[in-house]
Amino acid sequence: MATDSSSVNPVERLARWRKGIPFQVGGSNGTAECGAVLSGEELWQLRLTTADLDEQRLLALLTEPMPQALDAISESLCENPDSPWDQERPFLVTVGCLLERAYRNVCARMDELLVDTDSNVSSVFADREELVRDLVRNSLAVRLDTMLHRSMVAELAKEHAANPSVAKEPADRFAEAVARFTEPGRRRALFDEFPLLAQRLHTVAELWQAFAVELLERLVTDLPELLTTLGAPASLGHLATVRAGLGDSHRSSRSVAVIEFSSGWKAVYKPRPFGVDAHFQDLLEWVNERTDGLNLRTVRCFDRGDYGWMEYVQAWPCTGSIELRTFYRRQGALLALLYVLHASDANAENLIAAGDQPVLIDLETLLQPRLEVLRSGNRSVAETAADELFGSSVIHAGLLPAGPYGWADRSGMSVQDGAGASSIRIPHVEAPGTDRMRIRLRKAAVPRGDNQPDHVVRLRDYVDSVLVGFTEVYTLLGRNRDALTRQDGPLAAFRTDQVRVLLRDTSTYGLILGMSFHPRLLRNRWDLEEHFDLLWREVATKPGLAAVTESERRALWAVDIPAFDARVDGTEVLDDQGAVVLDTGVTSGWQLLNEALERLGDEDLARQIWLIRACMLSNGVRWDEPVAVARDAHAPAATPIDDEPLYGVAQAVAERLVDLAVGDSEGAVWLGVRTGAETNWQVGVTGPDLYAGGLGIALFLGHYAEVSGDAEYRDLARRAAGAAVQQLRRGRFGRGTDVLGLIGLGGAVYALAQLGALWADDGLIAIARSLVAAMPPLIARDEDFAVIDGAAGALLGAGTLSRISGDADILDVIRDAADRLLTAQGAGSGNAAWMPRRMHELGLVEEPLAGYGHGASGIASALVCASELLGDETYLDAALLAVDYERRLFEPKHGNWRDIRRFSGHEGPATEKVGDWTDTEGNTIAWCHGAVGIGLTRLHILRHCADDGVESDMVAALETTLRSGFGNGNSLCHGDFGSLELAVTVASDRADGELWTRLRRHAATVVDSITEEGWRCGIQRDLEVPGLYNGLAGIGFGALRVSAAPGVPSPFLVP
């Protein structure tokens, strides 16, 4: 008998539930998590109200016994099938009766269907029993096996412990254990322990049977017209296979299916409203008639209202560079259509590369409505405006590689070679088919998709092709905007279509659903209900989503991915049962289409082109590795530059940042490229960070305003800082709230301290203090250590705040960070340096690095800072040991330090080390790696102790920088102004007039190149981005530093 195996009493269970993860609203830095607008208690009460419950009613439900119906289900699963199913999936031995039942029922219905059917149709189903058996095997059996896996692995481990096998081979011992489940009693014991597994297996089997019967009924009814409409060959042959379960299951286990005939001809069945697919083909024909040589491929469709059929599109590669350029021109044309149609989800699975034709094969998410419930709370007006700009842009379609998933990019333009991995750990079976079989979480490989026109493509090589196609169709739509929406126009037909509405990322549902088959969740209904409350985590930031959670929960119980729909011109969102779940705050897809048509023009085109270029040029580029093109020729000018042209550069940058700002009188943000979740770059709204975000931009604008006396720039700087502070309160860094270094808390503290001092703003200083107070637990578990993202960057930021505020409590945090660095020095490498965990896991390093951003020099600078502030020379001694380590990497011939990062074999398919800002051996000369940053650290050390070796290093670094450190764009991180910063710092420290003259001669050449060619930023040099270290703000800041404008600090956290 199925029983509630939980030993937790109802009162304890209720207390635990309400304190569970979804209702723990609060981040690690003490701020509201991700902009939560509801407290944990408010969220809990809303969760109860949505389910028509209160705590007393829920407590009463928790005391109820398991439904008797579960006993009957468990009993029914103990019947033995007539024959075994799918020997390749041994766990199906436990559900053979379900498979057998489904097979018999579907066969019986097929017999009924074909009794009075035309002989031409019935002859197509020549071997119907084998056809149905194959359908059960390739669809239902696969689903049930997936559902069983985790529980069966756990049971087999118990089985091995209870009944040790004498078999010698692991596979034989596994087979023996599985064979025991052919016994009805053993299966009954399994389902008595996991009654919810039995219930859900039974539910899926019943729903699947209904889906399979519906599919075959429709196929029999539609077959003659289907074959004619889709252009089937005359010699079709018989129906060989029906493959269902392609993609996610929705709406009572329905899924996409492919039918294939013995001749090889195929067609695709889609069990959803199909009008939008058919009307898109008409739109493509309209475009083809009005363009020269574009000839976008159309796909034959047979629209049956609630469902439809389409021709199968076979993938094959392009045969050369001409076809590749044509492919990407056409992809740009499709992007223009998707932009105007406010599409989404045009990902790798929904696009096929058929030679030089990119073909969209799933169009259910065209004409998406805009939903107020999807707006996060606690966002500034500036962020909201930028989000709307971003959400109504080309990015929204999902075709461009703009997402946060690192090597697991699955956009329609994604390029994978099969070596990449997802950013999310998912269950993986180790040692399958043996008694050592276990399930572990790991990052899954991302296979090469059929969306790729060739095995390996560098997207940046085809930016121009995409832009040609995009501009061509964008302009065409703009010229014909009125005709497009007239009653007889190609867009008017979409107006009454039904589309699927994406309320959450499908992967969120997939993860929650997959986790729901963990054995600990299958014993008691309330454990599973509590698990499904993971849906409520997002409700904390978007309370409007509460209205859909019950519909989502019902679908997940039925082992479906939740699906929602809307009419294109409607303002209601319906769930998969047809119930209205949202009827307020819905802007229809039809209205958004008309708004997009009205936007078409030169200004909008320029913005969309920037976004396209930003996505394609930053795709596959990680912030922790080189990105550049071949170095420009550079020689110092004959005459040193005066201050005026340098101020002119800073003023031009400031004016450009004003033009690009998005916001209101309270806040300002920008569209830019920021650090993503997996050390990649991500196109989006700027975050709060110093490196590429709002605080870095504010730091430049604030100091430029002081130099120029222009209040407009001071106002923009304050608004930028204000928006960044709001983001900080939500913990919004690119990689989450757990980033310590320059790209996280350390950089934010540095900027806030500097701005607080500049403006005598105690409020900014107080915020900086609160961020330092959040550092200790992160420092204790830090394994990256570096200035960029580790404890060293946190220490340097905190050190700046300590000097400015004089707050003694900050010294405790500085000591924590310094001690963490001391403890980790040499660990795992045997050297007096530090191995950064993330870079090591990515395969980029096997030994500790030299350099400032990621290497030993930057960490040494942090230790010198600690030694100064704490009065403890232990830290200075450790810094000198790190310098000794770096000396092993010094190459006197080139006056530089070896860059020992490993790029070959560890890059994404669209990533490479292109060109250089290097010496003749390819060693980087920059702040982040190489001579520039190393020179800064040596100068820092020399302020505290005299050392001939350190002095020699500093001189070598300076001379190498002045000789070879220019011509790689203008950025601070790894460009000209970064190289100039070393010379500026040395010249300032030593009052070296001759050095000032030398560096200003170099600066003259840099400014001349900007005048002639424009700014060259540091992601890809012809991509304009706003940030401090890699973009415009850094160019302006660097110009101020070279001008020796008073009060402008080093941007590099160097004290």
N, C-alpha and C positions, 0 to 999 in steps of 0.2 A: 504494500500500500504506500502511495506517495504521501510523505509527511513533511512538515516544516522542520528541516534539520537545523534551523538556527537555534543557538543556545542563548541568544540575547533576548532579554525580556522586552516587551513593547515600550516601556517607558525609557529604558536605556537606548533602544533603537531610535526612538523619536529624538532623543537628545543628541545622539550622534549624527543623525540625518540633518538636523537644522544647523549643525556646526560643520557640515561637510564642505568640501572645496568650493562648490559653486556659491556658497553663502558666506565664504571668507573673503570679504571685500576689503582689500588693503594691500599695498605693494611692499616690497622689501625695503624701499627707501622711506617708508612712513607716509607715502602719499596715496591718494585714492587710486586703486588699480585701474590702469587704462582708462581713466576718465569716468569712473563709475559715478552715476547720478543717484543711485540707490544704495542705502546701507545694507548690510547683511540681513538685518531684521526686516527691513522693508521688502527686500527681495524674497525672503522666506514667506512673508504674509501674502505677497502678490502671487507666489507660486501656489499657495493653498487656495486662494480665491479663484485663480484661473481654473483649477481642477474642481471647483465647487466644494471645497473642503474647509474645515477649520481643524485645529489641533485635536479637539475632542473626537470629532468624526474620524480623523486619521488614526488616532489611537485605538478607536474601536475596530477599525479595519485591520490594524496590525495584530489584533488578537484572534481574528477569524482563522479557522483551519483551512488547509488547502482544499480547493474545490474537488468534489468527488469525481468530476469529469476527468481530472488528470489521471485517476486510477484507470479509467476505461481506455484512455489514450495509451498509457504505458502497457496495458494488457494487450492492446491491438498490435503493438510493435513487437510482441513476442512470437507472432506467427512466423513460420518458416516459409520462404519463397520456394517456388518450384525449382528454380535453378539459380546459381550464384550470379551476381552482377558485378561486372567490371573488376577483373582480377588486379588491375593496376591500382585500384583504390581499395585496399583491404578493409578499411573501416566501414565500408558500405555493408559489410556482413551484418551490422547491427540494424540496418534499415532496409534490408532486401524486400521485406513485405510491403513497404511503402512504394518502392520502385515497381514491384510486381503489380500492385494494385493500380498504380497510375498507368502502367503499360496496358493492362487489360481494359481499363475503362476507356482510354483513348482509342484503342483498337476497336472496341465495340461501337463507339460513336462514329469512327471512320466507316465501318461496315454499313451503319445506318445511312450515312451521308451518300454513299456511292451506290446504294440500291437502285435508286431511280435517276441516277445521273447519266448524262450523255456518255456514250461509249468512248468518244474521243477524249473526254475528261477522265473517266475512270481508268482508261488504259495508261494514263500518265502515272497512276498510282499502282504500278504493276506489282510491287512487292511491299504492300502496305504494312505488314507485320514487322518486317525488318526496318522499314522507314521509321515506324513509331518506336521500335526498340532503340534505334540509333538516336532518335530525338530525346528519349528518356536518358540515355547514357551520356549524351554530350551537353545536356542542360540540367535536368533535375538532379541527376546523380552528382554532378559537379557541385551544385549548391549545397546538397545535403552533406557531402564529404567535407566541404569547407566549414559547415556548421559543427560537425562532429569533432574536428581535428583536435582542438585544445583539450576537450574532455577526455577523448580517447588516449591521448598521449599521457595525461595524468593517470588514467585508469591502468594503462599498461605498466607504468612505473610501479603502481601498487601491486599489480598482478605479478610482476617479476619478484617483488619483495616477498609476497605471500606464497608463491609457488615457484621456487627457483627451478630453472630448467637445467637438464643435464646436457643439452645440445651444446656443441663446441662453437658453432658459428653464430655471430650476433644476428644474422638474418634468420637463421633457423629458430633461435630463441624467440625472436619477434613473431614468426609465423605460428609457433606453438601458442603464444599468448593470445594472438588474434583469434585463433581457431576456437578457443574456449567460448568466444562470443557467439558461436553458432548455437550454443545451448540456450534455449528460451529462458531458463532460470537465471543465467548470467546476464542476459540482456535485461531481464526484469529488474535485477539488482541495480544495473546501470541507470535505468530510467527512474527507479525509485529514489536513487540518490540525486539525480538531476531531472526532476519532473518538468522544469521549464524547458529543458532541452527537448524532451519528448513532445511537449505542447507545441513548440515552435517548429520542430521537424514536421509534425503532423499538419500544422497550419500551412507551411510552405508547400507541402505535397498536395494538399487540397486545392490551394489557390493556383498552383502550377497546372494541375489537371484542367482547371477551367480555362486558363490561358491557352494551353495547348489545343484544347478542343475548339476554342474561339478562332485561333490562328488557322487551323485546318479547315474549319467551316468557311472562313473567309477565302481561303485559297481555292477551295472547290468552287465556291460561288463566282469568284472573280477571274478564274483562270483564263477563259477564252479572251476576255477583253484586256486582261492584264498582259497577256503575251503580245497582243496586237499593239497596245499602247506603248509598251516598253521595247518593241522592236525585236522580239525573240526570233531566232533563226527558224527556218522551216523544218529542218531536221533536228528537232529539239531533244528527242529521246524521252526516257522516263524520268520521273523525279527521283534523284539519287539520295539526296540528304536534305534535311531541314536542321539548321544549326540555330538554336535559340540561346538566350542568356548572354547575348553580346551587349556589353555595357551594363549599366545598372538596371536593377528591377524597380519598377514604379507601379503604382496603382494596381495592387493585388497581383504581384508577381509577373506583370507584363514586362516584356523586354523586346529589344530589336532581334530580328531573326533574318537569316539568309537562306534562301532556297536555291538548290543547285541541281541541275539536270545532268543526265548522263553525257550529254554533248559538251558539258562544261559551262553552259550559259547560267548566269546567276541573276537573282533579283533580291532586293532588300525589303523586308516588311517592317513598318514602324507603327506600333499600336497607339497612336496619338493623332490629334487633329493635324492635317497635312497641308492645309491651304497655304501656309506661309512658305513652305518649300516650293510648291508649284508656282506661286506668284514671284518668287525670287528668280526662277528660271526665265519668266517673262521679262523681268527687269534686266537680266543679263542680255537677252535678245535686243531689247531697246538700246542698251549701251553699245552692243556690237554694231548695230545699224548706223550709229552716229560717231564711230571712232575708226581710225585708220589702222588696220592690221592688229587690233587688240584681240578680237576673236576669242573671248572668254568662253570656255566650254560650258554648255548647258547639259543638264541631266534630265532624262525622260522621267516623268512622274505620273502616277495614276492616283489621283486624289479621290478618296472614298469618304470624305467628310471626317468621321471620327478616327480614321486610320488611313494609311496609304502605302503604296508600293513605289519603289524607285529602282532605276537600273543600277547595277553593281558597278562601282568604279575601281578599276584595277590600278595599283600603283606600279610605276616603273621609273627608272632614273632618267635624268637628262643625259644627252650624249656629248655635250661639249659646252664651251663657254657661251656660245650664241644662244643656245637653248636655256642656259642658266639665267642669262640676262633677260630673256623673254619671260621666263618663269617669274622672276622677281618684279618685272614691270607689271605683269598680270596680278601679282600679289598686291602691289601698290594700288592697282585699280580696284581690287576687291576691298581693300582697306578703306578706300574712299566711300564705297557703298555701305560698308558696315558702320562707318562713322556716322553717316547721315541717318542710317536706320537704327541708331542707338542700340547696336547689337552687343552681346557679350558671349563669353564661353567659346570663342572661335579658337579652340585650343588644338593641340597636336592630334588628338583623337578624332577631331571633327573636320580634319582637312586631309585630303589625299593629294600627293604629288604624282600626277599622271603624265609623265614626261615633262614637257614645258608648260603644263596646265595645272595650276593649283585649283583644286575642286573642293568646295565646301559641301560636306555630305550630311550635316545635321544643322538645321536652321531654326530649331524651335525656340531659340533665345534671341531672335531678332526683335526689334521694337520693344525693348524692355521698358516698363514703367519706372518712374523715379518714386521711391518710397521714403517717406519721412522716417519710418521706423528704422531704417538702416543708417540714419545719422547718429553718430556717437554724441553722447552728452558731454558737457563741460568743455566744449571746444570753443576757441575764440572765434569771433566773427571772421577774422582773417583766415583762419584754417578752414572754416566752413566755406568761405568764398573760394579758396584754393581747391578744396575738395570738389566743389561743384564744377569748377573749371576743369579739373582733372577728370572727374567722372563723366563729363559730357565731351570728352576728347577722344582721339583715336586710341588712347590707352584702353578705354572701356571695352572695346571689342574682344580683347584677349589674344589678338593676332600677334601683337608686338611683344618682344621679350622684355617685359618690365617688372616681372614678379620677384618675390623675395626668396626664391627657392634655390639660389646658387646653381650647382650643376644639375639640379632637377627641374630646370626650366621646361615647362610643358606648354608654352604658348604655341600658336599656330606656326610661328617662324622658328621654333626651337630647333637647335641642331645638336643631336646627341650621337655619340659613337658607340654607345653601349657600355662605356666605362664609367659613366657618371652614376651618382647615387642620390637618392632623395634626401631631403633635409629632415625627414621625420622617420623615427625608428618604428618599424612595424614587425609583427611576429614572423619569424623565419624558422623553418624546420631544419634542425641539425641532425645528421646521421639518420635520414629517413630509411624505413624498412629494416631497422635493427633495434635491438633491445636498449641501445643507447640513444634512441630517438628523444630529442628534447626540442622545446620551442624557446627561442631567444629573440629578444628585440634587437634589430639592427637596421641600418640604413639599406634600403633595397636598391638594387641596380635599376637604372632607368634605361630601358631598351631604346634602340634607334627606332624612330617612328616612321610611318608611311607618309608623313607630311614633308619629309626631306627630299629635295630633288637630286641629291647626291650624297655619297657617304659622309664626306666632311666638307663643309662650306664655311667660309669666313663671312659672316653677315656684313661686316663693314665693307667688303668688296662690292656689295650690291646695293648700297645705300642709294646711289644715283639712279639705279634702275627702278627701285621702289618709288622714289620720288617722282620719276617721270610718269609712271602709271598712276600714282596717286593724284598728281597735279592735273593730269589729263582728264580723269573722270571727275575730280572735284570741280574743275572749271566747267565741264559739260553740265554737271548738275546745277551749278550756279546760273548758267545761261538759261536753263530750262525749268527753273524752280516752279513757275506757275503752271506750266504744262504737266509737270510730274504729278501734281496732286489734283488736277481736274478729274471729273468723273470718269473720263475715258483714259486717264493717264496711268502709267505703270505702277505708281505708288498708291493710287486710290484703292486698288484691289486688296491691299493689305488691311484696310481699315477695320473690317469685321472679322479678321482672322483671330484665332486663339493662339497665344504663345505661352511658353513655360516661363514662370517668374522665379528667378534665383534669389532666395532670401538669405541663404548662407552658402559658403563654399561647399560644394558636394563632398570634398575630402573630409570636412568636419563630420558630416553624417556618416561617411564611410568608416572613419576612425571609431566613432561612438558605437556604430553597429558591429564592427569587427570585435571590439573589446567586450561587447555584450555577451560573447560566447566563452568568456573566461569561466572555468568551472565554479569559481566562488560566487558567480552571479546567477547560477542556474538551479540553485536549491530552493530559493525563496523569492516569491514575487516582489517583495519589497526591496530586496537587494538590487534587483534589476530596475525597479522604479527609481531608486536612489541613483543608480548609475545613469539613467537617462536624464537625470537632472543636470548633467553636464551641459545640456542645452541652455541652462539658466545662467551660465557664466557670462555669455554675451549679452543677456538681458540686463545685466548690471549696468552696462554702458548704453544699451539701446532698449529701453523699457517697452517700446512698442512691439518688440518681438514676442512679448508675453502672449499676445493674442494668437500666435500660431503654434505655441509649444505643445498644446494638446493634440493638434493634428499631426505634428511631427512625432510625438510619442506614439500615437496610434500606428503610424506607418512603420516605425522602428520595431514595435512589437510584432508586426506582421513580416518583419525582415525585408522591408522595402526601404529604398531611399525616398524620403518625403518629396513630394512634387506639388507645386502650386501653379495656377494658371490665371491668365487675365485675357480679356478681349483687347485688341490693339487700341481701340478707341474708348475702352472702358476705364472706370475708376474704382473697380472692385477686384480684389484678389480672392480666388477660390482655392480650397484645398482639393485633395484627390477624391473626395466624396461629393464635391460640388457645393460645399458649404462656404458661405462668404466669411473670410477670416479678417480681411482688412477692407474698410470702405471709407476711410478718411486718410488724408495725407498721401493720396495716390495721384501722381501726374501721369496721364496715359502716354503710352508709347507713341500714339498718333500726335499728341501735342508736342512731344519732344522731337519728333520727326520734323514738324513744321518749324519749331524753334531752330533746329539745325540748319534747315534750308535758309532761314532768315539770316543766320550767322555767316553764311558763305560769303567770303570777300577777302581782300588782301590781308587785313590784320589777322583774321582767323586762320587763313592759310599759312601765314608765317609761323603762328603758334603751333599748328599741327605739324608743320615741317620740322620745327625744333624738337618736338616730342618724338617724332619718327627717328630723327638722327640721333637723339639722345639714347633711345632704346637700342638702336642697332649698333651704335658705336661703343656703348658700354656693355653690351652683351658679352658675357663670359669674362669680363675684366674684374679681377679681384683687387681690393684696395691694398693687399699685402704683396703685390708683385708688380713688375714694371709694366707701364703702359705708355707708349710713345710711338712716334714715327721717326724716320731717320733724322739725325741731328742736323740743324742748319749750320752753315758756315758762320763763324763768329771770330772777329778780331777786335781788340780794343780800339776805340776811336783815338784820333790824334789829340783831341782836346777834351778835357773833362767836362761833363755836363753841368750846367747851372741848376739852381733850384727850380726855376720857373717851369721848364719842361717836365720835371718830376711832379710838381704840383699839378701840371696840366693832365698828366696820366691819372693821378689820384682823382682829380675833379671829373674827368671823363668816366672813370669807373663809378664814382658816386652817382653821377647823372644816369648812367645805365641801370644801376641798381634801383634808383627811383622809378625808372620806366618799367622795370620788371616786377616790382613789388606788388603783392596782392594783399588787400586788407582794408582797414578802416582807421578811424582816428585812435583806436585803442591798440591795434596790433598789426604786424606785417610779417608775411612769410613770402617764400619764393618757390617756384618750381625748379627743381634741381636734381642732382644725382647724389645719393647719400649711401652710406654703408648699409648693407642688407643683412639678412639673417645668417648667411653662410659665407661671410667674408667677401661677398660679391657687392657690386654696385647696383643700386636700385633707383629707378627714375620715380620721382614723386614729390610731394610737398616737403620742403626742408624741415628737418628735425631741429632740436635745440642745441646740437653739439657745436663744439668749437671748430672742428675740422672742416665740415662742409655745410654746417647748419646755421641757424639764426644767430647764435651767440658770436660766432666768428664774424659774420657779416656786421653785426652790431658793433663789434670791437673796432672794425675798420671805420665804419661810418661815424662812430662816436669820436674817434681821434681825428678824423678828417674834419669834422665839425669844429673841433677845438682849434685846429690849425687855420681853417678858413674863416671861422666866425660866422658860418652860415647856419642859421637856426633850423632850416628845412632838413638838413642832414642830421642834426641832433635829434629832431623830432622823429625821423625815420629810425634812427638808431634805438631810441627809447621804445618805439613801437615794436621793433624787431626783438629787443630784449624782453618786452612784455609778453609777446606771443611765445617766446622760448620758455619763459618762466611758467606759463600755463602748461606747456608741454612737459616740462620737468615735473610739475605737480602730478602729472599722470604717468610719470616714469617712461616717457616716450623717447627712448633712444632707438636707433636702427636695429640693434641686436637685443633689445629688451632692457630691463632695469639693472642687469648684473654686469655692466661694462664699467670697468674702473678707470681706464686710462684717458688719453687725450680725446678719443672719440666718445667718451662717456662722462662719468662723474668728474674725473680729474680735469678734463678740458673745460667742463662747465664751471667748476669752482674757480679755475684760473680766470676765465672770462668775466664771471660775475664779480670776482674780487677786483679786477682791473677796472671794470665799468663802475663798480661801487665807489672806488677811489676817485675815478675821473669826475663823477657827478656828485660826490659826497652823498651817496645814497645808501643810508643804513639798511634800507629794506633789501637791497640786492646783497649786501654783506650777510644779512641774516639768512637769506636763502642759501647762500654759499655755505654758511655754517651747518645748515640742516643737511645739506648733501654730504658734507664731511662726516657728520654724525652717523650717516647711513653706511659709511665705508667699512667699518671694522669686520662685520661678518663676511663681506665680500673679499676683503684682504686675506682673511684666514683661509679661504678656500681657493685663492687665486693660483692658477697654474700657467698663466701667460706672461706675467712679470713685466712686460715691456712698457715703454712709454705710451705706445699707441693704445693698448687695450688692457694693461695690467697694473700691478701695484706701483710700479715706478711712476707712471703717469698720474696716479692718484696722489702719490707723495709730492710730486712737483706742484700739482695744483693746490694741495693743502699747504705746502710751504709758502706759496705766494700769498694765500689768504692769511697765514700766520704773520707774515711780515707786515701786511697791510692792517690787520685788525688787532694784532697783539694778543689774541685770545690764547690763553695757556692750554685750554682743553684740546686745542688742535694738535699740540705737541704729542699728546698721547696717541693720536691716530697716526701721526708721522712716525712715531716709534714702532707702532704695530706694523706699518708698511715696511719700514727699514728692517725690522727683525724677520719679517716674512722673506724678504729678499736675501738676507744673510743665511737663513735656514736653507733656502733653495739653491744657493750658489753652489754650482758643481754637481747638484743632484741629477742623476741619470746620465751624466756626460763625463764625469771625472775631471772636468775642466772648471776653472774658476769663473764660470759664466753660467748662463741660464738657458735652458731648453724650453722654448715656448710650446705649450701643449697643442694648441690649435694648429699651428703651422706644421708641427711634427705629425699630427694625425692626418693632415692633408698631404703628407709626403713631400712638403716643400723644404724641410730641413732634416738633416741627420746629425748635425753638430750645432752648438750655439753660434749665433750670428754676431758679426761685428756691426757697428752702426748705431744710430741714435733712436730711430723710430721703433725698431723691432729687436735691436741687439744690445750688446754689452755696454756700449758707450752711454746710451740713454739711461740704463739702469745705474751705471756708475755715477752719472750726474745726479740722479735721485739720492744715491747714498752720500754723495758729497753735500747735498742740501741738508740731509738728515744730520750729518756730522756737524755742520755749521750751526743748525738750529738747536740741536740737543747737546752740543758741546762734548761729543763722544767720538774720538778718533778711530774707534773700531770700525765705523762705517767708512771713513776715509781709507783705511787700510784695505777694506774689502773692495773699494772702488779701484785702488791701485792694482790689486790682483786681477781685476777684470781688464784693466789696461794691459797688463802683462799677457793675458790670454789673447787679446786682440793683436798684440805685436806678432804673434805667431802667424797671423793672416796678412801681415804687411808685406808688400812687394816693393822693395826699394827701387827697382827698375822703373816702376810706374808711379811711385809715390802714392800708392793707394792700397786699400785693404780689400782682400778677396771677398767677393760676393758669393757665398757658398750655398745660396738657395738652389734647389733642384727644380728646374722648370720642365725639362723634357720628360714626358710620360706622366706628368701630373697636372696638365693643363686641360681645361675644357676644350672641346673641338673648335671653338671659335676664339680661343685665347692663344696668344703667343707673346714672346718677348720680341717686340718689334723695334728695330733700330736700337738706339741707345742714347744715354747720357753718361757714357762710360769712358774708361781708359781703353787703350788698345787691346787689352785682354778681356774686355767685356765686363769689368768691375764697375759697379755703379758709383757715380759721383753726385751725391745728393744729400739732403738732410735725412731722409728716411733710411738710406743705406749709403755707406761710403764716406768719402773724405769730408764733406761739408759738416755732417752731424758729429763725426769723430773729432774734427777740429774744434767744434764748440765745446765738447766735453773736456778736451785737453785744456782749453782756455779756462774753463770753470775750475778744474783741478788746480791750475797754476795760481789762481787767486788765493788758494789756501795753503799751498806748499810749493817750494821750489824743487824742481826735478828736471835734470837735464834730458832724460829720456822723454818725458812728457812734453817738454819744450820742443824737442826735435820732432816729435809726432805732430805737434800743432803747426810748426813751420811747414812740414811736408804737406799736411792737409791743406793749408792755405795756398801754398804754391801750386799744388795739383788742381785745386779748385779754380784759381785764377788762370791756369794754363788750359784746362780741359773741361771746366764745369759749366760751359755755356752752350747755348744753341739748342736746348731741349725744351722749348716753350718758355713760358714766363711764370710758371706757378712757384709758390713757396716750397711745396713739398719736394719736388724734384725738377725744378726749373731754374731759370735765371735769377729770379729774386730770392730763391733759397740760397743759391751760391753767393749772391751779393750779401746776404745776411751774415754769413761767416766773416766776410771782410769788414762789414760795418761794425760788428761786435768787437773784432780784434782792434780795428782802428780806434774805436771809441775807448776801449779799455786802456790802450797804450798811447793815446793821443798821438797817433802816427800819421802825420800830415802827408807823407809820401804814399802811404797805403790809401789814404782817402783819395788822393789824386788817381792812383791806379784803378781803384774800384769805380770811381766816377767816369773814367774812360770806358770801362766795360759797360757801365750803366748807360752811357751815351749810345753805344751800339744797340743795347737792348731797347731803348726808347725809340731809336730810329726804326728798328724792326717792327715795333708796335705801330708806329705811324704809317709804315708802308704796307703791312700785312694784317694789322689788327691784332687783338689779344689772342694769345695761344695758351689755353688752359691745360690742366694736367690729367684729365681722364683720357680723352683723345684731343689733341691740341686744337683741332678745328671745331671742337664742340664747346660752346660757351656755357659755363656753369657759374653760379653766383658765389660759391663758398670761399672760405679763407685759405685753406691749404691747397686746394686744387683749382681755384677759380678766380673770378674777377676781384673779389674782396681782397684776396692775397696779393694780387698784382698792385692794387691801389695801396695796400698796407706796405708792401715792399718799396714802392716809390717814396712813401713818407719816411721810411727808415733810411733810405739812401740820402734823402734830403736833410737828414739829421734834424728833422722837426722836433722841437722840445717835447718831452713827456711821452713820446711814443715808445712803448716797451717792445722787447723782443716777442715775436709771435710764437716762439718755440719753447716756451715754458722755462727757458734758461734764466736763472735768477740774475 
